[in-house]
Amino acid sequence: MAKKKKNLFEKFANWATSVTGSSGAFILAMVVIIVWIVTGPIFKYSDTWQLVINTGTTIVTFLMVFLIQKTQNKDSKAIHLKLNELLASHQGASNRMVDIEDLNEEELDQLHKFYVQLSDLAEKEEDITCTHSIDAAEENHQMKLGQYRTRKSYMNAKKRTSKKSN
């Protein structure tokens, strides 16, 4: 896939995010605060002295909120696309999960309740590699359980569990 040229704001946002997230930026901010504190007695802790730091930090904070949100949106979109690719490419995964970030809160709560049920089913199994899909969880549970019962590792685990309970 050919990379599209970034617009001026995106270039600036990437640069600014990189620079402001560095150790140098933190040290610079600390130096500014120390200089401001040291100059307090010189300016007799006046209202103007306080206004300088308040105005400066307010402006920086205001601008950084938008910059951070832009970067967060881009990163979030990239992560969602990567996860969607993994879901779409994995045979056992449910394609219903692709783009679930577009669901409302109530729909996400419903899915959460379903996965709690899947977790409860999984806890009842001796083989931790057994998995479930949202599309046919109960059926898959029974089918996989039948397949795993013939595995040597399952039978050994079953023997160990029964020996412990005796």
C-alpha positions in Angstrom: 0.0 0.0 0.0 1.4 3.4 -1.0 1.8 5.8 1.8 -0.2 9.0 1.4 1.6 12.3 2.0 0.8 13.7 5.3 -0.8 17.2 5.5 1.0 20.0 7.3 -1.0 19.7 10.5 -0.4 16.0 10.7 3.3 16.5 10.2 3.2 19.2 12.9 1.1 17.0 15.3 3.5 14.1 14.9 6.5 16.3 15.5 5.0 18.1 18.5 3.8 14.9 20.1 7.3 13.5 19.8 9.0 16.6 21.1 6.6 17.3 24.0 6.7 13.6 25.1 10.5 13.7 25.5 12.7 14.0 28.5 14.0 17.3 27.2 10.5 18.8 27.2 10.0 17.7 30.8 13.3 19.2 31.9 12.5 22.4 30.0 9.1 22.7 31.8 10.8 22.1 35.1 13.4 24.8 34.4 10.6 27.3 33.5 8.9 26.5 36.8 12.1 26.8 38.8 12.9 30.2 37.1 9.4 31.4 37.8 9.7 30.4 41.5 13.1 32.0 41.8 11.8 35.3 40.3 8.9 35.4 42.9 10.8 37.5 45.4 12.2 39.8 42.7 8.6 40.6 41.5 7.3 40.6 45.1 5.0 37.7 44.3 2.8 40.2 42.5 -0.4 39.5 40.6 1.4 39.9 37.3 4.0 37.3 38.4 1.3 34.8 39.1 -0.6 35.7 35.9 2.4 34.9 33.8 2.6 31.3 34.9 -1.2 30.9 35.0 -1.6 32.2 31.5 1.4 30.3 30.1 0.3 27.0 31.5 -3.3 27.5 30.5 -2.4 28.2 26.9 0.0 25.2 26.7 -2.7 22.9 28.3 -5.4 24.2 26.0 -3.3 23.5 22.9 -2.0 20.1 24.2 -5.5 18.8 24.7 -6.2 19.0 21.0 -2.8 17.7 20.1 -3.1 14.7 22.4 -6.7 14.0 21.2 -5.5 14.1 17.5 -2.7 11.6 18.3 -5.0 9.4 20.4 -7.6 9.3 17.6 -5.0 8.2 15.1 -3.5 5.6 17.3 -6.9 4.2 18.3 -8.0 3.9 14.7 -4.7 2.1 13.8 -5.2 -0.3 16.7 -8.8 -1.0 15.7 -7.8 -1.7 12.1 -5.1 -4.1 13.3 -7.5 -5.9 15.6 -10.1 -6.1 12.9 -7.6 -7.7 10.6 -6.7 -10.3 13.2 -10.4 -11.1 13.8 -11.1 -11.3 10.1 -8.2 -13.6 9.4 -8.7 -16.0 12.3 -11.1 -18.9 11.5 -12.4 -19.3 15.0 -13.0 -15.6 15.7 -16.4 -14.0 15.3 -16.7 -11.5 12.4 -19.4 -9.8 14.5 -16.6 -8.4 16.6 -15.2 -6.3 13.7 -16.0 -2.6 14.2 -17.8 -3.2 17.6 -16.4 0.2 18.6 -19.3 1.7 16.7 -21.8 0.0 19.1 -23.6 2.0 21.8 -22.9 1.5 25.5 -25.9 -0.7 26.0 -24.9 -3.0 23.1 -21.4 -3.2 24.5 -22.8 -4.2 27.9 -24.8 -7.0 26.3 -21.6 -8.3 24.6 -19.8 -8.0 27.9 -22.4 -10.2 29.7 -22.1 -12.8 26.9 -18.3 -13.0 27.4 -18.8 -13.3 31.1 -20.9 -16.4 30.3 -18.2 -17.7 28.0 -15.6 -17.2 30.8 -17.8 -19.2 33.2 -17.9 -22.0 30.6 -14.2 -21.9 30.1 -13.5 -22.1 33.9 -15.4 -25.4 34.0 -12.9 -27.0 31.6 -9.7 -28.7 32.5 -7.9 -27.7 29.3 -7.1 -24.0 29.2 -6.5 -24.0 25.5 -10.2 -24.6 24.8 -11.8 -21.5 23.3 -15.3 -20.3 22.4 -16.8 -18.1 19.7 -19.6 -15.7 20.1 -21.6 -17.2 17.2 -21.9 -20.7 18.5 -20.6 -20.8 22.0 -22.7 -23.5 23.6 -22.4 -25.8 20.5 -18.6 -25.2 20.2 -18.3 -25.8 23.9 -19.8 -29.3 23.6 -18.0 -30.1 20.4 -14.6 -29.0 21.7 -15.2 -30.7 25.0 -15.8 -34.0 23.0 -12.6 -33.5 21.0 -10.5 -32.6 24.0 -11.7 -35.7 26.0 -9.9 -37.9 23.5 -6.6 -36.0 23.9 -3.9 -37.5 26.0 -3.3 -34.2 27.9 -7.0 -34.1 28.8 -7.0 -37.7 30.0 -3.9 -37.1 32.1 -5.4 -33.9 33.6 -8.5 -35.8 34.4 -6.5 -38.5 36.1 -4.6 -36.0 38.1 -7.8 -34.2 39.2 -9.5 -37.5 40.2 -6.3 -38.5 42.2 -6.3 -35.2 44.1 -10.0 -35.5 45.0 -9.5 -39.1 46.4 
